[in-house]
Amino acid sequence: MKIGLYSRLAWNNIKKNAKLYIPNILSGIGLTAVFYIILTLSKDERLSEVRGGSYLPTIMSLGVIVIALLSFILVLYTNSFLMKQRNQEFGLYNVLGMEKRHIEKILFWEMAICAICVLVGGLLTGMLLYKLCVLLICRMLAVNSILGFYHVSPQTLIPSACFFLALYLLTYLFNRIRVARMKPVELLQSTHTGQREPKIKWLLLLIGIASLSAGYYISLTIEEPLQALELFFVAVILVILGTYCLFLTGSTAFLKLLKRNKKFYYQKEHMIAISGLLFRMKQNAVGLASITILATMVLVMVSTTVSLYAGIDEAIQRQFPHQLAISASYGVNGEYVPIPQEDLLRMVQTSAAEQGLTLSYVEERRYLNCAFRREGNAFWIDIPNKHDKVISCLFITAEEYQKLTGQQLTLTENQIAIYAFPGNTGQTPDRFTIEHRSFTCAAALTEYPIPIEYLNSVDAFGFVVHNEEILTWIDALHKETYQTNLSKITCELFLDFHDEETASQVFDAFADGLHKQISEYVASQPASNGSYGTSTSCKWDVLASIYGINGTFLFLGLLLSVVFLFATALIIYYKQISEGYEDRNRFQIMQKVGMREDEVKNTIRSQILLVFFLPLLVSAVHVAFAFPILTRLLRLLFQPNQALFMGCTITSLAVFAVIYVLIYSITAKIYYQIVS
C-alpha cells in the first residue's frame, strides 16, 4: 500500500467521523492558543517592566503548568473516546484482510492531519488574540496599553509547537499499543456485549464519604489563614478523591434506591431510564465526577479572582486613608531613637518644595505595633510554634486617641478600650491578661484612627491604654523576649499632597532628597552612631502592586475558567454522543415493539435530567463547603470582605448554571438526533 493511499484513507475517516473529530480538533486549537498566550505573557519583557507587572512572569508560569496538565488530560481523554467509538471499524479492517501495521499507518496519518490542523490553527489563533489579551491585562493592571506587535518570537512558538506535537505523538503511541492488542471478533461484537448490573462497593463508598467529610471538616474548622494555606491543597485532594469514589459507587446506590421506590420506578420513562443508567453507571461515573471537579474549579476561580479585583479600592482605602506614611529613627547606643516629628516634617516640606509639591494634610501619630500569641483570653509575647494563634496589635494612649479623633476616653491603669479590625475570626475579650497583667475592656470602639497594613493574615486589634507607661512596658517585654527591635514605638507622619498624580511621578526624586536631609540630620546629632532607618508606605506604589497581583490573578482566572468551561462542555458532548450511539438500537427496538415516539422522548428526557444536573448540584455543595477556607485564604491577599466574596460566588454560580443549561440544551439535541 502506498503512502498516498494511507493519507487518503485517513482523510476520508476524518471526514466521515466529522462529528467526533471536529470538536477534538477545535479543542486542540483552543488549548494550543491559550498555552501560547500564557507562555508569551510570561516571557514578554515589556509587560514585566510596566508598573505592577513584576508579578506577571511568576503567576503566568504557574498558568503554563496548569494549562499543560489540563491539555495532557483532555487530549488523552478525547483520543480514548475516539478510539472506543471506532472499535468496530478497526475490527472490520482486520477481518477484511488489512494487517495491523496498515491500520497503524492510517492512524499515524490521522494523527498527523489532526496535529497539523491543531498546531497551525492554534498558533495563528494565539498570535491573533495575544494583542487583545495584552490590552485586557493592561486595563486590569491600570496602566497605559502597550502598542505594537512585537510578541511573535521563536522563544514561545517553538516550545508551544513542540509540547502539543509531543502530546499527539504520545496519543499515537497509545493507539498503536491498542491496535496491537486488539482481537477483531471482540471488536466487532463490542457494542453487543452485555453488562451486568453493578454492585455497590461498600469499601469504596466508605472511602468516598470519609474523604469528602475530611475535606469539608478542614474547610469548616480551620481558623488561621496561614494554616488554611498549608491545608488547602490537602482538602482539595480529599474532596477530589471523595467525589470520584462517591460517583463510582454512590451513584449506583442512589439509582438502586430509586429502583426500590415502586411508585417512582414503575413508570415507563423512569423504569427504562434508571435501568439504562444503572447498567452503564460504571463508565458514566468517571465522566460525571470529572464534570463536577471542572465545574467546581470554574466557580472557585471566577468567584475568588473577581472578588479580589473588585475589592482593591476598598482594601486600599482601608489600609491607606492617606497618600504617604513616613517614620525615621537613628542609632544611639545600640538602640534606634525616633527622629522628632517636627524635625521630620520640616525635612519632608523641604524635599516636597524642591519637587514643586505642597502638602494638603499632615497628621502625627505615635503608636506601638507588636504581635502576641493568644490562648483564650491570655496574650503571650513568645510565639514558639508556627501553628499558634497569632494576633497583631496596635497600642496608643488615651491622650493620642483624643488628639487623633477628638473623642475623650476616661481609662484607669488596668482598663483598655478595644477595636476589632474587620475580618477577625476570634471573639473580642471582655477581660484578658498580657503576660499575667490583667486588663478589662472599658469600651468597644467602632473605629480606630490608625490602619493596619498587610495584616489580614491574622486577627488584629487596636487598643487604647491609660498612659505612656503601659506602651513602654509592652515594648520592653518584647525587647527582653527577642533581644531585637521586633517591636518599637513608632512616630509616624501621615501626609497628603495637593497634586497626587504629580507626587507619584516625582516620588523617587522626593525620596532621594528626603534621605539626603535625614543623613545630614543624623550626622549632626552628637550621640548618633551614624546609622539610621526609614519606613515609607506610599499609596500609589501599593496600589500598583495590588493591581499587579490581583489583575494578573483575575486575567489568569478568567482565561483558565474559559478553558475549564470548554473542557466541561467537551466532556458532556462526548458523553452524550457515546450514550446516544449505545442507546440508539435499544430505543429503536422499543419503538418497534409499540412504544410511541413521545414516550421515547420522555424516557430520554428523564434519563438525561436524572444525572445531567447532578454535577452542577454537587459542585454547588463543594463551593458552599469551601467558602470558609477560601475566605481565610483571601485574607492573605488583603480581601477580608466576606459579603463581597459571597456576592461574587452566588453570581458566578448563577451565571455558570445558565451556561450549563445551554450546554445541556445543545448536547441533548445531538443526543436526540443520534437516538431517533
FENVEN-V843389 format. One record per residue. RES is the residue in three letters. PHI is phi in whole degrees, 0 to 359 (NA if undefined). PSI is psi as a letter, one per 20 degrees, with the letter a starting at -180 (* if undefined). Layout:
res,phi,psi
RES,PHI,PSI
RES,PHI,PSI
This chain:
res,phi,psi
MET,NA,p
LYS,275,r
ILE,300,h
GLY,301,h
LEU,293,g
TYR,300,g
SER,295,h
ARG,293,g
LEU,299,g
ALA,297,g
TRP,295,g
ASN,295,h
ASN,298,g
ILE,295,g
LYS,294,g
LYS,292,h
ASN,254,k
ALA,301,h
LYS,297,h
LEU,268,h
TYR,276,h
ILE,299,g
PRO,299,h
ASN,296,g
ILE,292,g
LEU,297,h
SER,295,h
GLY,296,g
ILE,297,g
GLY,297,g
LEU,295,g
THR,297,g
ALA,298,g
VAL,293,g
PHE,300,g
TYR,297,g
ILE,297,g
ILE,293,g
LEU,297,g
THR,292,h
LEU,298,h
SER,287,h
LYS,256,i
ASP,286,o
GLU,292,h
ARG,298,h
LEU,288,h
SER,292,i
GLU,267,i
VAL,284,r
ARG,297,p
GLY,85,i
GLY,272,j
SER,293,h
TYR,277,i
LEU,301,g
PRO,301,g
THR,293,g
ILE,293,g
MET,291,h
SER,297,h
LEU,295,h
GLY,297,h
VAL,299,g
ILE,296,g
VAL,297,g
ILE,295,h
ALA,298,g
LEU,295,g
LEU,295,h
SER,297,g
PHE,302,g
ILE,292,g
LEU,292,g
VAL,297,g
LEU,292,h
TYR,295,g
THR,295,h
ASN,296,g
SER,298,g
PHE,295,g
LEU,299,g
MET,295,h
LYS,296,g
GLN,290,i
ARG,253,j
ASN,304,g
GLN,297,h
GLU,299,g
PHE,293,h
GLY,298,g
LEU,294,g
TYR,304,g
ASN,292,g
VAL,293,h
LEU,282,j
GLY,111,i
MET,281,p
GLU,284,r
LYS,297,h
ARG,293,h
HIS,289,g
ILE,297,h
GLU,296,h
LYS,291,h
ILE,297,g
LEU,297,h
PHE,298,g
TRP,291,h
GLU,297,g
MET,297,g
ALA,296,g
ILE,297,g
CYS,297,g
ALA,296,g
ILE,297,g
CYS,299,g
VAL,293,g
LEU,294,g
VAL,295,g
GLY,296,g
GLY,293,g
LEU,292,h
LEU,295,g
THR,297,g
GLY,298,g
MET,294,h
LEU,290,h
LEU,274,i
TYR,298,g
LYS,298,g
LEU,298,g
CYS,295,h
VAL,296,g
LEU,299,g
LEU,294,g
ILE,288,h
CYS,295,h
ARG,296,g
MET,290,h
LEU,277,i
ALA,60,l
VAL,232,r
ASN,294,q
SER,294,q
ILE,274,p
LEU,268,q
GLY,98,r
PHE,240,m
TYR,245,k
HIS,263,i
VAL,287,o
SER,213,q
PRO,300,h
GLN,298,h
THR,248,h
LEU,295,g
ILE,295,g
PRO,300,h
SER,296,g
ALA,296,g
CYS,295,g
PHE,297,g
PHE,285,h
LEU,296,h
ALA,296,h
LEU,298,g
TYR,288,h
LEU,294,h
LEU,296,g
THR,296,h
TYR,296,g
LEU,298,g
PHE,298,g
ASN,294,h
ARG,298,g
ILE,297,g
ARG,297,g
VAL,294,h
ALA,297,h
ARG,264,i
MET,279,q
LYS,243,o
PRO,308,g
VAL,296,g
GLU,296,h
LEU,294,g
LEU,296,h
GLN,259,j
SER,297,h
THR,283,i
HIS,257,j
THR,290,p
GLY,286,q
GLN,238,q
ARG,273,q
GLU,296,p
PRO,291,q
LYS,265,q
ILE,283,o
LYS,270,n
TRP,296,h
LEU,296,g
LEU,296,h
LEU,296,g
LEU,295,h
ILE,297,g
GLY,297,g
ILE,297,g
ALA,295,g
SER,296,g
LEU,295,g
SER,296,g
ALA,295,g
GLY,297,g
TYR,296,h
TYR,297,g
ILE,300,g
SER,296,h
LEU,280,h
THR,255,h
ILE,292,p
GLU,249,h
GLU,280,p
PRO,302,h
LEU,294,h
GLN,290,h
ALA,297,h
LEU,296,h
GLU,291,h
LEU,260,i
PHE,300,g
PHE,289,h
VAL,296,g
ALA,297,h
VAL,298,g
ILE,297,g
LEU,296,g
VAL,292,g
ILE,298,g
LEU,300,g
GLY,297,h
THR,297,g
TYR,295,g
CYS,296,g
LEU,291,h
PHE,290,h
LEU,293,h
THR,240,h
GLY,292,h
SER,295,h
THR,296,g
ALA,298,h
PHE,296,g
LEU,294,h
LYS,291,h
LEU,295,g
LEU,297,h
LYS,294,h
ARG,284,i
ASN,280,n
LYS,297,h
LYS,297,h
PHE,279,g
TYR,289,g
TYR,275,l
GLN,233,q
LYS,307,g
GLU,291,h
HIS,287,g
MET,300,g
ILE,292,g
ALA,296,g
ILE,294,g
SER,298,g
GLY,296,g
LEU,292,h
LEU,298,h
PHE,283,i
ARG,238,k
MET,294,h
LYS,300,g
GLN,279,h
ASN,286,h
ALA,299,g
VAL,297,g
GLY,296,g
LEU,296,g
ALA,295,g
SER,296,g
ILE,299,g
THR,298,g
ILE,295,g
LEU,296,g
ALA,297,g
THR,296,g
MET,299,g
VAL,300,g
LEU,296,g
VAL,294,g
MET,295,g
VAL,294,g
SER,295,g
THR,288,g
THR,291,h
VAL,293,g
SER,294,h
LEU,298,g
TYR,289,g
ALA,292,h
GLY,266,j
ILE,299,g
ASP,298,g
GLU,296,g
ALA,296,g
ILE,295,g
GLN,295,h
ARG,290,g
GLN,270,h
PHE,228,m
PRO,293,i
HIS,232,r
GLN,290,h
LEU,216,p
ALA,231,p
ILE,228,p
SER,221,q
ALA,210,q
SER,213,r
TYR,224,q
GLY,280,p
VAL,220,o
ASN,54,l
GLY,83,i
GLU,235,r
TYR,257,p
VAL,253,p
PRO,297,p
ILE,289,p
PRO,309,p
GLN,297,h
GLU,293,h
ASP,289,g
LEU,295,h
LEU,296,h
ARG,298,g
MET,293,h
VAL,297,g
GLN,296,h
THR,295,g
SER,295,h
ALA,294,g
ALA,296,h
GLU,298,h
GLN,258,j
GLY,74,k
LEU,254,q
THR,231,q
LEU,271,p
SER,257,i
TYR,207,p
VAL,223,p
GLU,219,p
GLU,259,p
ARG,226,q
ARG,230,p
TYR,207,r
LEU,241,p
ASN,243,p
CYS,205,r
ALA,243,q
PHE,225,q
ARG,263,p
ARG,258,p
GLU,234,n
GLY,66,d
ASN,254,j
ALA,248,p
PHE,253,p
TRP,242,q
ILE,280,g
ASP,287,p
ILE,232,n
PRO,282,h
ASN,238,p
LYS,293,i
HIS,268,j
ASP,295,q
LYS,285,o
VAL,257,p
ILE,234,q
SER,253,p
CYS,228,q
LEU,247,p
PHE,237,p
ILE,225,r
THR,276,r
ALA,299,h
GLU,296,g
GLU,295,h
TYR,298,g
GLN,294,h
LYS,295,h
LEU,277,h
THR,247,i
GLY,80,j
GLN,256,p
GLN,261,p
LEU,243,p
THR,260,o
LEU,236,q
THR,270,a
GLU,298,h
ASN,252,k
GLN,248,q
ILE,222,p
ALA,266,p
ILE,237,p
TYR,235,p
ALA,265,o
PHE,291,q
PRO,303,q
GLY,97,i
ASN,296,q
THR,260,h
GLY,272,r
GLN,280,q
THR,281,p
PRO,283,q
ASP,275,h
ARG,227,q
PHE,202,r
THR,235,q
ILE,244,o
GLU,50,l
HIS,76,i
ARG,267,p
SER,272,q
PHE,222,q
THR,239,q
CYS,276,o
ALA,274,h
ALA,201,q
ALA,260,o
LEU,280,q
THR,265,i
GLU,207,r
TYR,223,p
PRO,284,i
ILE,240,p
PRO,281,q
ILE,256,p
GLU,261,p
TYR,58,k
LEU,239,k
ASN,286,i
SER,282,i
VAL,224,r
ASP,295,q
ALA,223,p
PHE,230,q
GLY,249,p
PHE,243,q
VAL,243,o
VAL,253,r
HIS,296,g
ASN,208,a
GLU,293,h
GLU,301,h
ILE,290,g
LEU,301,g
THR,296,h
TRP,295,g
ILE,295,g
ASP,298,g
ALA,293,h
LEU,297,g
HIS,296,g
LYS,294,h
GLU,292,h
THR,285,g
TYR,254,i
GLN,56,k
THR,218,r
ASN,269,l
LEU,299,h
SER,234,q
LYS,202,q
ILE,285,p
THR,256,p
CYS,253,o
GLU,232,q
LEU,255,p
PHE,251,p
LEU,229,q
ASP,229,q
PHE,259,q
HIS,298,g
ASP,248,n
GLU,294,h
GLU,296,g
THR,296,g
ALA,299,h
SER,293,h
GLN,284,h
VAL,254,j
PHE,297,h
ASP,299,g
ALA,294,h
PHE,299,g
ALA,295,g
ASP,299,g
GLY,296,h
LEU,294,g
HIS,297,h
LYS,297,g
GLN,292,g
ILE,297,g
SER,299,g
GLU,293,h
TYR,296,g
VAL,297,h
ALA,296,h
SER,274,i
GLN,275,p
PRO,299,h
ALA,272,i
SER,287,q
ASN,266,j
GLY,94,i
SER,267,q
TYR,206,r
GLY,220,q
THR,232,q
SER,232,p
THR,233,p
SER,245,o
CYS,249,p
LYS,300,g
TRP,287,h
ASP,293,g
VAL,293,h
LEU,299,g
ALA,296,h
SER,294,g
ILE,291,h
TYR,298,h
GLY,297,g
ILE,289,g
ASN,290,h
GLY,295,g
THR,294,g
PHE,298,g
LEU,296,g
PHE,299,g
LEU,295,g
GLY,298,g
LEU,293,g
LEU,295,g
LEU,293,h
SER,296,g
VAL,298,g
VAL,295,g
PHE,295,h
LEU,294,g
PHE,296,g
ALA,296,g
THR,300,g
ALA,298,h
LEU,295,g
ILE,296,g
ILE,297,g
TYR,300,g
TYR,293,h
LYS,296,g
GLN,294,g
ILE,296,g
SER,301,g
GLU,291,h
GLY,299,g
TYR,294,h
GLU,288,h
ASP,270,i
ARG,302,g
ASN,297,h
ARG,296,g
PHE,287,h
GLN,295,h
ILE,296,g
MET,298,h
GLN,293,h
LYS,292,h
VAL,269,j
GLY,118,j
MET,282,p
ARG,289,q
GLU,297,h
ASP,293,h
GLU,291,h
VAL,298,g
LYS,296,g
ASN,297,h
THR,295,g
ILE,298,g
ARG,298,g
SER,297,g
GLN,294,g
ILE,290,g
LEU,294,h
LEU,298,h
VAL,241,i
PHE,294,g
PHE,269,j
LEU,297,g
PRO,300,h
LEU,296,g
LEU,296,g
VAL,294,h
SER,296,h
ALA,297,g
VAL,295,g
HIS,303,g
VAL,295,h
ALA,299,g
PHE,286,h
ALA,281,i
PHE,305,g
PRO,300,g
ILE,289,h
LEU,292,h
THR,296,h
ARG,288,h
LEU,293,h
LEU,294,h
ARG,295,h
LEU,295,h
LEU,257,k
PHE,66,k
GLN,227,n
PRO,270,j
ASN,282,n
GLN,290,h
ALA,296,g
LEU,296,g
PHE,296,g
MET,296,g
GLY,298,g
CYS,296,h
THR,294,g
ILE,296,g
THR,297,g
SER,299,g
LEU,295,g
ALA,295,g
VAL,296,g
PHE,296,h
ALA,298,h
VAL,297,g
ILE,297,h
TYR,297,g
VAL,295,h
LEU,297,g
ILE,300,g
TYR,300,g
SER,299,g
ILE,292,g
THR,289,h
ALA,295,h
LYS,297,g
ILE,296,g
TYR,298,g
TYR,299,g
GLN,297,h
ILE,289,g
VAL,287,g
SER,283,*
